[in-house]
């Protein structure tokens, strides 16, 4: 650490050099905000303004990036990261790589520090750990050291595959990962596996000749059964899916909550609106006009959320398992829940006509959609109705049924009237409005794909979404006002590098994006509005999406860029997200709402917990995506040589990724199969173009392709391009410009080029 040394060196009228600032940020990742840097170098008054300008210049030059409120060297590890321990150095020190890719090139090496007193966790080779990382000054050694905060479940060198019996009686392992090789299994290492079983195998050292060999360690299930494809993702991504016996026992022993210490809201006609196939219901809504003459035209909106904190207490077996899972995982054929069914589908599910504990927020809005005030309550409620989105929408559109008819005027219409008012506030706020339809896979009884649909986006969906957003904002505001520790849902603005890349791309389409460090969502919305209905609408939406940062959880607030909100926390889904459970506990503690509040010990661990649940969220997203890819690949495996309309979804030096809009499935076209021209990758224009003709293909182009090869278990498909390349304006100019940049870089003394 350099803080004390730096302060000792400062003197009157002293301004640190750029290198000193960069060195301080690298060595003090946990104290790298603007105020921290100014304090470390004793900068005051005009010197602080000078520092702000220097830091902005360093960001513009791509040397610094902003993470939450802290600055960091570009490509640097996060201060809290998930690591995989892969070996030891000559002195026996454990070495690790980050689990997630950081930038380009080789992943950094982290030397793991182990507590000498034996107080902290003691990891070993093969472990996955959560650690605080610190950069080192040793150019010959690891780039970072890491202090372990938590050890995840033990990892092994085993891989997954499908056991296949060939016609000649030999055994093979069909890979379930795209880059995994096929393996041979000798009879003595079959371990009871049968044709079509999903197995865990240990690869042997590859021989010089033939396919590598392996032995079966465990049979995980048969792929002839239902839900087999999601089982691959569950095991491949190490998703906990079997509740330990003590967790089940604790869940079964829980007694239903009583009215003691709660407000009685059972007469209030709150109702749930969810997907038709939803099994648990964790939010209910109600709205009514505000009768206060001072708020003419205003409304009062109530959102009630299942009180999971009443049953899941910090430090219990239930709580530890929920934190390990982080969130529920949703596959087309099953759900892997965060909490046992006794909790998620029974005691905490806001079932119609049954008493259920809840934490509710009552919010008052003016006629223009501005929130005037809100209050939180711990209540006992009774849902008046369980509705599906389509059912509620049909009632509003003039087709009520036996359930919605009696409550149409008294409950449903006031909800829609309130939504119209909240929408005015949303329109004023102008969150990012991307138009990227989501697809849903419908399965047959045997677990195979029946069809892929794009569900209609109804006002009923938008109503619930906006009500939940406002409840989440109210939770964050209350906890901040009470100075209660919490986990924010944060979403950073696009990095300056991504802004510049997007700006260059838009210029190729004749569109401009204003420069400036403080981007706002409405600037992107303006671009999207200009291309609405145009041929390149899908292209621009896709590229704007890729320019955005990834949302995550953090105890430090930077706001939510996409929603254009200064503070935001997840409060509305505690059955399926651990972050929401933390927020519930925070509200209980801050407002004195009874037992089950956030403890001091839990509050002190929020940085660790935030990193963990951010990682489990990304794990779930990857597993869900892989499962969809495998299901669609298996569905299309019988259609080799068929032609499909497609859209180019990715452009790389090695080829084109294409998506079949009808199915949402992705495949690859190698650049070597595109034709007789030599194709050049234009990163700015997201295109491949021929050096000789200037014709080529660009991101989001609509093309026709032929399916050539399918690997169903790996979810991989290879296509052949049938559409002729089109002229790409400026493609030759881009090529010569790129060559000129390369020559200039090579001629510069001591230059090695800039890694992009």
Buried (B, 14 or more C-beta within 10 A) or exposed (E): EBBEEBEEEEEEEEEBEEEBBBBBBBBBBEBBBBEBBBBBBBBEEEBBEEBBEBBEEBBBEBBBBBBBBBBBBBEBBBBBBBBBBBEBEEEEBBBBBBBEEBEEEEBBBBBBBBEEEEEBBEBEBEBBBBBBBBBBEEEEEBBBBBBBBBBBEEEEEBBBBBBBBEEEEEBBBBBBBEEBBEBBBEEEBBBEBEEBBBBBBBBBEEEEEEEBBBBBBBBBBBBEEBBBBBBBBBBBBBBBBEBEEEBBEBBEEBEEBEEEEBBEBBEBBBBBBBEEEBEBBBBBBBBBBBEEEEBEEBBBBBBBBBBBBBBBBBEBBBBBBBBBBBBBBBBBBBBBBBBBBBBBBBBBBBBBEEBBBBBBBBBBBBEEBBBBEBEBBBBBBBBBBBBBBBBBBBBBEEEBEEBBEEBBEEBBBBBBEBBEBBBBBBEEBBBBBBEEEEBEBEBEEEBBBEEBEEEEEBBBBBBBEBBBBBBBBBBBBBBBEEEBBBBBBBBBBBBBBBBBBBBEBBBBBEBEBEEEEEBBBBBBBBBBEBBEEEEBBBBBBBBBEBBBBEBBBBBBBBBBBBBBBEBBBBBBBBBBBBBBBBBBBBBBBBBEBBEBBBBEEBBEBBBBBBBBBBBBBBBBBBBBEBBBBBBBBBBBBEEEEEEBEBBBBBBEEEBBBBBBBEBBBBBBBEBEBBBEBEBBBBBBBBBBBBEEBBBBBBBBBEBBBBBBEBBBBBBBBBBBBEBEBBEBEBBBEBBEEBEEEEEEEEEEEEEEEEEE
